Each structure stands twice: as C-alpha cells, then as structure tokens.
Amino acid sequence: MKQSPAAADAPGSAAYRNLIVATVGFTLTFWAWNLIAPMSGDYKDRLDLNSFQQSLLVAVPVLVGSLGRIPVGALTDKYGARLMFPVTSALTILPVLLLIPAKNSYGAMLAVGFLLGVGGTTFAIGIPLVNSWFPPAKRGLALGVFGMGMGGVALSGYFTPRIAEHGDNLPFLVVAGALVVYAALSAVLINDHPGRKVPTDSLAHRLGSAGRLRVTWELSALYAIGFGGIVAFGVYLPTYLKTWYELSPTDAGTKAAGFALVTVIFRPIGGWLSDRVHPALVTSVALGVAALMAIVQAFDPRLDPTGTIALLVMAAGLGTASGSVFALVSQVTPQPKVGSVTGIVGAMGGLGGFVPPLVMGAIYSAKDSYSIGFMLLSDLALAGCVYAYGRMRNVQRDG
C-alpha cells in the first residue's frame, strides 16, 4: 500500500506530545487499575477472606479491564483518542473513590473492582493513537515507549502500600486527584491525526471484521505468550520465590519488582529493534530466549546467581516480545482496524496471564515441584518462536 507524503515525513512535535500525554495517561490508569492487589493482604484480614476470595478480588478488575479493551478499541476507531482518553480517565475516578466506602464489604469491593476494570482499557486507546502519528520507520519504538505505561502496575505495587501507611484512604485520594488533573489536560493536549480514517459501520461489524482477520488471532497468541508471561510472573513470582526459595515477603517483592522493571525497560527496546529488522524476527528471538531461560529455571538452580540471572533474562525476552508484537500489529493490520485488533490482542494478552499461575499452583500442589510448569512455559515460548519466524515474517497487510 502506497504511503502518503505525510506518513513518510519524520514525526513532528504533535506526534511526540501525543505520545508523552498518552503514556502518562496509560501509566496513571494502570496504577488505578491495580489499586486493589497491593492492599489485598489488608482486605483479606479485614474482611476475613479465604485464599480464593482474595484471588477473586484481585482478578476481577484485571479480567474486566482485559475484556473491556475489545469494545474500547473499536470505539477508539470510531470516536478517536481525543474523546476516549479523557472520558475513560474521568470514568476511572469514580471507582477509585468508591474503594473508600466499599472497603468494609466484600460484595461492595467486588462491585467496585468490576468498575475499576475501566482503567485497564486505555491500552486499546493509546496504541491506535500513537500508531497514527508515527510513520512506519519510527512506529516500533514509539509503540514500545507507550507500552512502558504498563509500569503503572509496578508503581502501584511499590507506592500504594507506602502511601497507605500515612492514611488508609490516602492512596485513593492521590490517584483520583491525579486522574482529575490528567483528564482535564488530556482533553486539551491529545489530538487525533488529521488523516485518521473514521469507520462508518457499526461497532459489532467492526469487531466482527477484526475477528475475521487471521492475523488478529495469530498476534493474540503471540501476545498471550509474551505479555501473558509478564502478567503471570507479576502475579505469581512473589509466591514462587517465597515458596520455593523461602524468601521473606519483602525480599520476594523486591525481586519481583526487579523482574517487572526489566520487562518495562525492554518493551521499547523490542519496538526499537523492530524498526531495524522485521518484528517477527525480533519476536522469534525474544521468545526463544525466554524458552531457554524457562528450561534453565526448570532445573531448580540456586537463586544467586543462576536463578536470578535466568529470571531477569527471561523478563528481558518477554518484555522485548511484548514490544515487537505490537510493532507487528502496526505492520500487518489495516489502519482503520488498528483499534479493534489492538483491543482483541490486548485482551488476549491480559487473559493469558491468568492461566499460568493456576497451572503452576496446581502442579506444585500435585507434584511439590515447579519444574513441570517451567517446562510447559518453555514449550509455549518455543512454539511462539517457531511460529513467529516461520509464518509471521511473510504476512502482508490486508487492505
């Protein structure tokens, strides 16, 4: 497909302004999205919850946020990020504040957690926005930089409990205040690209059209391995480190934060590399590295240094793959469908993170070992490695 002259030009100040504002919004809303998880231990004690109830409380906003990306991505195709970013940010304020009166009732917390899922949908708004402002040669790095906003989850995990030490309600007030400011600023500072194509068909038709694209599900599978692996380790790594290596909760949390930081750093690196070589090749190598490190970890090495190195290199591979997959999205998806496809792919990535912890926990309960779980992870990553190299290098944009 022939590029327009505007698309071939270097991105101007408007492109970088939109990238920065979108990344800040993605970070803030993801912090809000993850407000319950860092405080779940306190809620467990306060509400006398069992382990399943605690897990459900943490899972509800993540599941809703993941699935919510599908309609939000399609709505972004229709109405643009200039409307969707401030509206979604503003809507997230309500459940953040409702966490204050809801904290003494498990049913109320589940209901608010459902509403809090709105904060997890902004990923599907920012990807089509950034994609439209940057030419193909710069798009991978730009999408990777935007993807660093997923670090909002790590920021929440670190800062939310520490802010709560100065007042139970303070984290919610701080985040709500930040969202108020951001919603106002984004309404002024975010602009849709002048050449953006606005679809005229219905939401259902656009989602159906995106769902009929073979690449949607191929990309979903690759992203479920890459980003799903990140989510899975974000959820389960502290438990694994405490159970298998007998670390204290503080030490396990610190190492888990290091894992998350590496994934955030390597996501834009994956996008940057994809601007220079085919993103399918970057994805293949990154997943191959993750598969190799999973095999190493399956042999239960000593944590220092072998286990720590294996986990951090695995984090680098998964982070790189997460960045390169969305460089691939921009390369093989028709521009008017980027939001819809992003919504589906992003949803599958988020949902992909909740199967591995269940599998790891079940295997450990049955076999008193995590080795089988790590070998299964290596098999999945290796399958993604082979598929990305063998199939996705040859995919062309359809339309």
Buried (B, 14 or more C-beta within 10 A) or exposed (E): EEEEEEBEEEBEEEBBBBBEBBBBBBBBBBBBBBBBBBBBEEBBEBBEBEEEBBBBBBBBBBBBBBBBBBBBBBBBBBBBBBBBBBBBBBBBBBBBBBBBEBBEEBEBBBBBBBBBBBBBBBBBBBBBBBBBBBBBEBBBBBBBBBBBBBBBBBBBBBBBBEBBEEEEBEBBBBBBEBBEEBBEBBBEBBBBBEEBEEBEEEBEEBBEBBEEBEBBBBBBBBBBBBBBBBBBBBBBBBBBBBBBBEBEEEBBBBBBBBBBBBBBBBBBBBBBBBBEEBBBBBBBBBBBBBBBBBBBBBEBBEBEEBBBBBBBBBBBBBBBBBBBBBBBBBBBBBBBBBBBBBBBBBBBBBBBBBEBBEBBBEBBEEEEEBBBBBBBBBEBBBBBBBBBBEEBBEBEEEE
